[in-house]
Amino acid sequence: MPTVQAATMLQPGEIALREYPKPEVAEDALLLKVAAVGVCGSDKHMYHGRMNLPWPVIPGHEFSGVIEAIGPRANAAMKVVGGPLKEGDAVTVAPGSQACGKCWFCVHVPHRPQLCPNRTVFGFRTSAEPPHLYGAFAEYVYVPGSSFVLKLPRGLPLERAALAEPLAVAMRAAARAMQPGVSWAGEGLGVGSRCAVMGVGPIGLLVVATLRTMGAGEIIALDLSEERLEFSRKFGATRTVNIGRLSEPRRKEQVLGWTDGVGPDVVIEAAGVPAAFAEGLELVRRGGRLVEVGHYGDPGGVEIRPHRVCHKDVDILGSWAYPQVQFEPALDMLLRSPLPLDEMFTHRMPLAQVQAGIELTGTGDCLKVLLKP
């Protein structure tokens, strides 16, 4: 029987290549040959034991590939964007399965399918049971009939398409600042809005790119890394603040000096550091919006004075993942954007170097590791 190699996280701190039987494809499923998969910060959190998961797990949820085999009922069973699927098609897959349609959240807030507690997510479900291949740190991914699959637009390279998932996260965060915005009255995110992005790692950089694409005016990037700040200018940041060189009061003075002394209309926290959220609350102007997208893991808390929230009359919005259909505008932006989004992939590695890729993620001059199974 043919076998498939996959990088399997056996437990926190232990990842190794394992062989799995190459699965037969069910009538409503397809088998995807993985072309490219990004290493996410959550993969590193997983490696360090910061997630409660049913081990073992094949990580990998930012991926693209080519359909090798497809069941006769797959098109009918799956949610498909871009036309009927067939063997040889280049596609990406939204990591979360379709919402169950029956739980409280599906019935009452169906426009937020990511809140459904019954969904499964590629890269986070156990590989213990056949067909095993539910993560993209592997030569193949098994895509069941409950999946949301998008054909890649003509002309979009497979590597670039692997950014669809983190870009969907960034686009949802920016969109949270829009609704129910009245931008012409100075509320919400609109053309010309002044924004600050706390942390310009991969998600923060894509937030900057999204804000630039949406027509934001001033975009202020804050980070500890001078290299990342310089990179953020390529993606549309107009001003940068190195938080390692200025104290917090001086940083606030600098940002307010660029925004008429009142602060940005929108602040998006993408650093994943609790203190950055507190600082964002200080930076955002009265009546502005603070969006939290950095904390997919839980690194702890920070003191917040409720009076400050009340006095500033500020909207504080969480952003958890995205509706699956967010992938469609993400792919469109990846196809059309003149920004050098591909340059985020600072390191390309074979699957055999997965541990080194995880360890590199979030360090030094590494923006994004791309694995090529």
C-alpha positions in Angstrom: 0.0 0.0 0.0 1.4 3.5 -0.9 2.3 5.7 2.1 2.4 9.4 2.8 4.9 11.3 4.9 3.5 13.8 7.4 5.2 15.8 10.2 3.3 14.6 13.3 3.3 16.4 16.6 3.3 13.4 19.0 3.1 15.7 22.1 4.2 19.2 22.9 7.9 19.6 22.1 8.1 16.5 19.9 7.5 16.5 16.2 8.7 13.9 13.7 8.1 12.5 10.2 5.7 9.6 10.2 4.3 7.4 7.5 0.6 7.0 6.9 -1.3 4.8 4.4 -2.4 6.8 1.4 -6.1 6.9 1.8 -8.8 5.9 -0.6 -11.1 8.8 -1.3 -14.7 8.6 -0.2 -17.5 9.6 -2.6 -17.9 13.0 -1.0 -14.2 13.7 -0.4 -11.0 14.7 -2.2 -7.3 14.1 -1.8 -5.1 17.2 -2.1 -1.4 17.1 -3.0 0.1 19.9 -0.8 2.1 22.4 -2.8 2.8 25.0 0.0 2.0 25.4 3.7 2.8 28.3 6.0 4.0 27.9 9.5 1.7 29.9 11.8 2.4 31.3 15.3 -0.3 29.0 16.5 1.7 26.0 15.3 4.5 27.3 17.5 2.1 27.7 20.4 1.0 24.1 19.8 4.6 23.0 19.9 5.2 24.7 23.2 2.2 23.1 24.8 -0.1 26.2 24.9 -3.0 24.4 23.4 -5.2 21.6 24.7 -5.4 19.2 21.8 -6.0 15.5 21.3 -2.5 14.3 20.4 -1.1 13.2 18.0 -1.8 16.1 15.6 -0.5 16.8 12.0 -0.3 20.6 12.1 -0.8 22.9 9.1 -3.8 25.1 8.2 -2.4 27.7 5.8 -2.1 25.7 2.6 -2.7 25.3 -1.1 -2.4 22.3 -3.4 -3.6 20.4 -6.4 -6.5 17.9 -6.4 -5.1 14.4 -7.1 -8.3 12.4 -6.6 -12.0 13.4 -6.1 -15.1 11.5 -5.2 -18.1 11.6 -7.5 -20.3 13.4 -4.8 -17.6 15.8 -3.6 -18.9 18.8 -5.5 -22.4 18.3 -4.2 -21.3 17.7 -0.6 -18.7 20.5 -0.2 -19.2 24.3 -0.3 -17.2 25.2 -3.4 -16.2 28.7 -4.8 -15.0 29.1 -8.3 -16.9 26.4 -10.2 -17.0 22.6 -10.1 -13.9 20.8 -8.8 -11.9 18.2 -10.8 -8.6 16.4 -10.7 -5.7 18.8 -11.4 -7.4 21.9 -10.1 -5.3 24.2 -7.9 -7.2 25.0 -4.7 -7.1 26.2 -1.2 -9.3 25.0 1.7 -10.7 27.1 4.6 -9.4 25.2 7.6 -12.7 25.0 9.5 -15.3 22.5 8.5 -18.8 23.7 7.7 -20.8 24.9 10.7 -23.3 22.3 12.0 -26.3 24.5 11.4 -28.1 23.3 14.5 -26.3 24.7 17.6 -27.3 27.9 19.3 -24.7 29.9 17.5 -25.6 28.5 14.0 -29.3 29.3 14.6 -28.9 32.8 16.2 -25.7 34.2 14.6 -25.3 32.3 11.3 -23.2 35.1 9.9 -20.4 34.0 12.3 -19.9 30.3 11.5 -16.5 30.4 13.2 -18.4 30.4 16.5 -19.9 27.0 16.0 -18.5 24.7 18.7 -19.0 21.6 16.6 -16.6 22.5 13.8 -13.4 20.7 13.2 -10.3 22.5 12.0 -7.5 21.3 9.7 -4.2 21.3 11.6 -5.8 21.0 15.0 -7.6 17.6 15.0 -6.1 14.3 15.9 -4.3 12.1 13.4 -4.9 9.0 15.4 -7.9 7.7 13.4 -8.0 7.0 9.7 -7.7 8.7 7.2 -5.2 10.5 9.5 -4.3 13.3 7.1 -6.1 16.3 8.6 -3.2 18.7 8.6 -1.0 20.2 5.8 2.4 19.5 7.2 2.2 16.5 5.0 2.5 15.4 1.4 -1.3 15.1 1.1 -4.4 16.4 2.9 -7.6 14.4 3.1 -10.5 16.9 2.5 -13.9 15.5 3.6 -17.3 16.5 2.3 -17.9 19.0 5.1 -15.2 21.3 3.8 -15.1 24.7 2.1 -12.9 24.6 -1.0 -11.9 27.5 -3.3 -10.4 27.2 -6.7 -7.5 29.5 -7.2 -8.1 32.4 -9.6 -6.2 32.0 -12.9 -2.7 33.5 -12.5 -2.5 33.2 -8.7 0.6 31.1 -7.8 0.2 28.3 -5.4 2.8 29.7 -3.0 1.1 33.1 -2.8 -2.2 31.3 -2.3 -0.9 29.8 1.0 -1.3 33.4 2.4 -5.1 33.2 2.0 -5.7 32.0 5.6 -3.6 34.6 7.5 -4.9 37.3 5.1 -8.5 36.3 5.9 -7.7 36.7 9.6 -6.3 40.2 8.8 -9.2 41.2 6.6 -11.7 40.1 9.2 -9.9 42.2 11.8 -10.0 45.3 9.6 -13.7 44.6 8.7 -14.5 44.5 12.5 -13.6 48.2 12.6 -16.0 49.0 9.8 -19.2 47.7 11.2 -21.6 49.4 11.8 -19.3 52.3 10.8 -20.5 55.7 9.7 -17.1 56.7 8.2 -18.3 60.1 6.8 -19.3 61.0 10.3 -16.0 60.1 11.9 -17.1 56.6 13.1 -15.6 53.3 12.1 -13.0 52.6 9.4 -13.4 54.4 6.1 -11.3 55.9 3.3 -8.7 58.3 4.9 -9.1 56.9 8.4 -6.0 57.1 10.6 -5.0 53.7 12.0 -2.3 52.2 14.2 -1.3 48.5 14.1 0.3 47.2 17.2 2.8 44.5 16.2 3.8 43.8 12.6 4.5 40.1 12.5 2.8 38.2 9.7 -0.8 39.0 10.8 0.1 42.6 11.6 1.8 43.1 8.2 -1.3 41.7 6.4 -3.5 44.0 8.5 -1.3 46.9 7.2 -1.7 45.7 3.7 -5.4 45.3 4.1 -5.8 48.8 5.5 -3.8 50.2 2.6 -5.9 48.3 0.1 -9.1 49.6 1.8 -8.0 53.2 1.5 -6.9 54.1 5.0 -5.0 57.3 5.3 -2.3 57.4 8.0 -1.2 53.9 9.0 1.2 53.8 12.0 3.1 50.6 12.7 4.5 49.8 16.1 6.9 47.0 16.8 10.1 46.1 18.6 11.9 44.9 15.3 13.3 47.6 13.1 13.4 45.1 10.2 9.7 44.4 10.5 9.0 48.1 10.7 10.9 48.7 7.5 9.0 45.9 5.9 5.7 47.4 7.0 6.4 50.4 4.9 6.5 48.1 1.8 3.0 47.0 2.8 1.6 50.6 3.2 2.6 51.9 6.7 3.1 55.6 6.5 4.9 56.0 9.9 6.7 53.6 12.3 7.5 53.5 16.0 10.2 51.3 17.4 8.8 50.5 20.9 12.3 49.5 22.0 13.6 53.0 21.5 10.8 55.1 23.1 9.1 54.7 26.5 5.4 54.2 26.5 4.6 57.9 27.3 6.9 59.0 24.5 5.3 56.6 22.1 1.9 57.9 23.0 3.2 61.5 22.5 4.6 60.6 19.1 1.4 58.9 17.9 -0.9 61.7 19.1 1.4 64.2 17.5 0.7 62.6 14.1 -3.1 62.5 14.8 -4.1 66.1 15.8 -3.4 65.3 19.4 -6.4 62.9 19.7 -5.1 59.5 18.6 -5.9 57.1 15.7 -9.5 56.4 14.7 -8.7 52.7 14.7 -6.1 50.7 16.6 -5.6 47.0 15.8 -3.7 44.9 18.3 -1.8 42.1 16.4 1.2 41.6 18.7 -0.4 39.0 21.0 1.2 40.7 24.0 -1.3 41.7 26.8 0.5 45.0 27.4 0.0 46.0 23.8 -3.8 45.8 24.3 -3.6 48.2 27.2 -1.4 50.5 25.2 -3.8 50.4 22.3 -6.6 51.5 24.6 -4.5 54.5 25.5 -3.6 55.4 21.9 -7.1 55.1 20.3 -9.0 58.4 20.2 -12.2 59.0 22.1 -15.0 57.5 20.1 -12.6 55.3 18.2 -12.3 51.6 17.8 -9.9 49.1 19.3 -9.8 45.6 17.6 -8.1 42.7 19.3 -6.8 40.0 16.9 -3.4 39.1 18.4 -4.5 36.7 21.2 -5.3 33.3 19.7 -3.3 31.8 22.5 -3.6 33.0 26.1 -0.4 34.5 27.4 -2.1 36.0 30.4 -3.8 39.3 31.4 -3.2 42.9 31.9 -4.8 45.6 34.1 -7.5 47.7 32.5 -9.4 50.5 34.2 -13.1 50.2 33.2 -13.5 54.0 33.7 -11.0 54.5 30.8 -13.2 52.5 28.5 -16.3 54.4 29.6 -14.6 57.8 29.4 -13.2 57.3 26.0 -16.6 56.0 24.7 -14.5 53.5 22.7 -15.7 50.4 20.8 -13.6 47.3 21.7 -14.0 44.5 19.3 -12.7 41.0 19.3 -11.8 39.2 16.0 -11.8 35.4 16.1 -10.8 33.8 12.8 -13.3 34.6 9.9 -16.3 33.4 8.1 -15.1 30.9 5.5 -16.3 33.0 2.6 -13.7 35.6 3.7 -11.3 33.5 1.7 -12.9 34.7 -1.6 -11.9 38.4 -1.2 -8.5 37.3 0.3 -7.8 35.3 -2.9 -8.9 38.3 -5.0 -6.5 40.6 -3.1 -3.7 38.1 -3.4 -4.3 38.0 -7.2 -4.6 41.8 -7.8 -2.5 43.5 -5.1 0.7 45.2 -6.3 2.1 44.9 -2.8 5.1 42.5 -2.4 3.1 40.0 -0.3 5.3 37.1 -1.4 8.3 38.7 0.3 6.8 37.6 3.6 8.1 34.2 2.9 11.6 34.8 4.2 12.4 31.1 4.6 11.5 28.1 2.4 12.1 24.6 3.8 11.4 21.0 2.9 9.1 19.1 5.2 12.1 17.3 6.8 13.1 20.6 8.4 9.7 21.3 10.0 11.1 21.5 13.6 13.7 24.1 12.5 10.9 26.0 10.7 8.8 26.1 13.9 11.7 27.2 16.0 12.6 30.0 13.5 9.0 31.3 13.4 8.7 34.6 15.2 12.5 35.1 15.7 15.1 37.5 14.3 14.7 38.2 10.6 12.1 35.5 10.0 8.7 36.8 8.9 7.1 33.6 7.6 8.4 30.0 7.0 7.0 28.2 4.0 7.2 24.4 3.9 7.3 22.7 0.6 6.1 19.1 1.1 
